[in-house]
Amino acid sequence: MDLHFQSLKDSYHTDLEQFDERRVAYIDNHYQIMRSFVQNTHEAQNAKFCAEFEKLRFLIRGDSSLTAPDDRDPPRHP
C-alpha cells in the first residue's frame, strides 16, 4: 500500500509541475501577443499623429515650399 501511495504522490507532483510549466508558457505567450499588439498600436497611432501634424503645420504656415501631405503617402517623421 505504501508503494502505491508513493507512486500516486509522485504522479501527482509530476502532473502539477507539468501543469505549472504549461501555465507559465501560456501566460508568456499571451504576454508576447499583448506586447506586440500594444507596440503595433503605438506605431500606428504615432504614424497617424505625424501625418496629422504635417497637415496642420502646412495649414498654419501656408509654406509654399511644403506640399500638402496626401493621406496615401507614408508619414514623414521629423
SENU-659209 format. One record per residue (C-alpha): residue in three letters; x, y, z; residue number from 1. Coordinates in nm, 4 decimals. Example, Ala and Ser with C-alpha at 12.3 -4.5 7.8 and 13.67 -1.06 7.14 Angstrom:
2
+------+----------+----------+----------+-----+
| rest |       px |       py |       pz |  nr |
+------+----------+----------+----------+-----+
|  Ala |   1.2300 |  -0.4500 |   0.7800 |   1 |
|  Ser |   1.3670 |  -0.1060 |   0.7140 |   2 |
+------+----------+----------+----------+-----+
// end
This chain:
78
+------+----------+----------+----------+-----+
| rest |       px |       py |       pz |  nr |
+------+----------+----------+----------+-----+
|  Met |   0.0000 |   0.0000 |   0.0000 |   1 |
|  Asp |   0.2841 |   0.2414 |   0.0781 |   2 |
|  Leu |   0.4407 |   0.1800 |  -0.2643 |   3 |
|  His |   0.1091 |   0.2505 |  -0.4367 |   4 |
|  Phe |   0.0633 |   0.5690 |  -0.2322 |   5 |
|  Gln |   0.4180 |   0.6841 |  -0.3162 |   6 |
|  Ser |   0.3525 |   0.6202 |  -0.6859 |   7 |
|  Leu |   0.0327 |   0.8284 |  -0.6741 |   8 |
|  Lys |   0.2127 |   1.1032 |  -0.4851 |   9 |
|  Asp |   0.4971 |   1.1104 |  -0.7408 |  10 |
|  Ser |   0.2499 |   1.1141 |  -1.0284 |  11 |
|  Tyr |   0.0582 |   1.3996 |  -0.8661 |  12 |
|  His |   0.3736 |   1.6088 |  -0.8255 |  13 |
|  Thr |   0.4836 |   1.5384 |  -1.1829 |  14 |
|  Asp |   0.1421 |   1.6388 |  -1.3154 |  15 |
|  Leu |   0.1470 |   1.9529 |  -1.1007 |  16 |
|  Glu |   0.4902 |   2.0520 |  -1.2350 |  17 |
|  Gln |   0.3780 |   1.9933 |  -1.5941 |  18 |
|  Phe |   0.0629 |   2.1959 |  -1.5340 |  19 |
|  Asp |   0.2692 |   2.4815 |  -1.3921 |  20 |
|  Glu |   0.5062 |   2.4717 |  -1.6905 |  21 |
|  Arg |   0.2115 |   2.4835 |  -1.9338 |  22 |
|  Arg |   0.0522 |   2.7666 |  -1.7357 |  23 |
|  Val |   0.3715 |   2.9726 |  -1.7429 |  24 |
|  Ala |   0.4158 |   2.9075 |  -2.1180 |  25 |
|  Tyr |   0.0528 |   3.0115 |  -2.1784 |  26 |
|  Ile |   0.0975 |   3.3337 |  -1.9787 |  27 |
|  Asp |   0.4275 |   3.4126 |  -2.1549 |  28 |
|  Asn |   0.2649 |   3.3574 |  -2.4936 |  29 |
|  His |  -0.0253 |   3.5890 |  -2.4130 |  30 |
|  Tyr |   0.2141 |   3.8480 |  -2.2720 |  31 |
|  Gln |   0.4085 |   3.8459 |  -2.6008 |  32 |
|  Ile |   0.0853 |   3.8757 |  -2.8019 |  33 |
|  Met |  -0.0334 |   4.1713 |  -2.5932 |  34 |
|  Arg |   0.3089 |   4.3362 |  -2.6060 |  35 |
|  Ser |   0.3136 |   4.3045 |  -2.9847 |  36 |
|  Phe |  -0.0401 |   4.4433 |  -3.0070 |  37 |
|  Val |   0.0470 |   4.7435 |  -2.7911 |  38 |
|  Gln |   0.3654 |   4.8093 |  -2.9915 |  39 |
|  Asn |   0.1821 |   4.7900 |  -3.3252 |  40 |
|  Thr |  -0.0960 |   5.0133 |  -3.1957 |  41 |
|  His |   0.1578 |   5.2650 |  -3.0672 |  42 |
|  Glu |   0.3408 |   5.2724 |  -3.4010 |  43 |
|  Ala |   0.0167 |   5.3136 |  -3.5960 |  44 |
|  Gln |  -0.1017 |   5.5948 |  -3.3695 |  45 |
|  Asn |   0.2368 |   5.7651 |  -3.3915 |  46 |
|  Ala |   0.2314 |   5.7470 |  -3.7725 |  47 |
|  Lys |  -0.1211 |   5.8906 |  -3.7813 |  48 |
|  Phe |  -0.0227 |   6.1680 |  -3.5395 |  49 |
|  Cys |   0.2795 |   6.2594 |  -3.7538 |  50 |
|  Ala |   0.0652 |   6.2727 |  -4.0678 |  51 |
|  Glu |  -0.1937 |   6.4924 |  -3.8971 |  52 |
|  Phe |   0.0801 |   6.7135 |  -3.7557 |  53 |
|  Glu |   0.2246 |   6.7594 |  -4.1067 |  54 |
|  Lys |  -0.1181 |   6.8633 |  -4.2363 |  55 |
|  Leu |  -0.1657 |   7.1065 |  -3.9500 |  56 |
|  Arg |   0.1814 |   7.2515 |  -3.9985 |  57 |
|  Phe |   0.1098 |   7.3019 |  -4.3665 |  58 |
|  Leu |  -0.2202 |   7.4761 |  -4.2895 |  59 |
|  Ile |  -0.0754 |   7.7016 |  -4.0198 |  60 |
|  Arg |   0.2381 |   7.8034 |  -4.2069 |  61 |
|  Gly |   0.0993 |   7.8085 |  -4.5562 |  62 |
|  Asp |   0.4599 |   7.7473 |  -4.6561 |  63 |
|  Ser |   0.4830 |   7.7277 |  -5.0342 |  64 |
|  Ser |   0.7903 |   7.5044 |  -5.0112 |  65 |
|  Leu |   0.5790 |   7.2378 |  -4.8449 |  66 |
|  Thr |   0.3373 |   7.0245 |  -5.0346 |  67 |
|  Ala |   0.0161 |   6.9187 |  -4.8695 |  68 |
|  Pro |   0.0623 |   6.5620 |  -4.7495 |  69 |
|  Asp |  -0.1671 |   6.3104 |  -4.9097 |  70 |
|  Asp |  -0.3402 |   6.0554 |  -4.6861 |  71 |
|  Arg |  -0.1997 |   5.7816 |  -4.9067 |  72 |
|  Asp |   0.1604 |   5.8945 |  -4.8562 |  73 |
|  Pro |   0.3547 |   5.7396 |  -4.5692 |  74 |
|  Pro |   0.4088 |   5.9909 |  -4.2912 |  75 |
|  Arg |   0.7436 |   6.1679 |  -4.2694 |  76 |
|  His |   0.8983 |   6.1559 |  -3.9252 |  77 |
|  Pro |   1.0790 |   6.4682 |  -3.8076 |  78 |
+------+----------+----------+----------+-----+
// end
